[in-house]
Amino acid sequence: MATKKINPGTPAPNSGQYRPVGGGSEVTAVQGKPLPPTPKSGQGWKLVDKTKHKPKGK
């Protein structure tokens, strides 16, 4: 899983649960969709629980 900070507005590298670096509520993000703004200025996102299912047909 990613341990580096991912900036808001950046497309999510993986689907799953993301938490703001420094704490806060988790959000669900879909791979390729932009991550939402963080609660506080200067924060970034960190993937904490990657989605485990595989799309149908793969």
N, C-alpha and C positions, 0 to 999 in steps of 0.2 A: 504494500500500500504506500501511497505517497506520503512523505513526511515533510516535504517542502511546502511553503506557503503558496497558495494559488490565489491570484488577485480576483476581486469581484469583476464580473463581466467577461472573464475568460471562459471559453467553452470547457465544460467539465471533461476531464480526461477519461473518467469512468463513471458509470451509474452507481449511485449509492448514497450513503449518509455523509454529509459534510458538516464539520463543526468549525466555528470561528477560532482562529489561533488566539489563545488567551482566554478562551472560555465563552460560553453562550449556548443558545439553543441550536440543535441540529436542524438541517434542512435536507430534503431529498432532492437530488439532482439527477438529471438524465444526461447520459453521455452525449457530448456535442452541443448541448444547450448551455447558454451563458449562466454562470453562477450569479446569484442575486447579490445586492449590496449587503455589506456586513453591518452589524448593529453599531459599531464604533468606527470612526475614521481611522485609517491606517491598518486595520485588521485585514487578514486574508483568510482563506478557507483551507482546511486540511481534511482529506478523506479519512474517515474513521471506520466505515463499514461498507465495503464494496458489495454490490448486488451479486448474488450467487447463482441466479438462474441463467439459462442460456435461451436465446430467442428460438422460436420454432423453426425447424428446417435447417438447423446448424449443428 
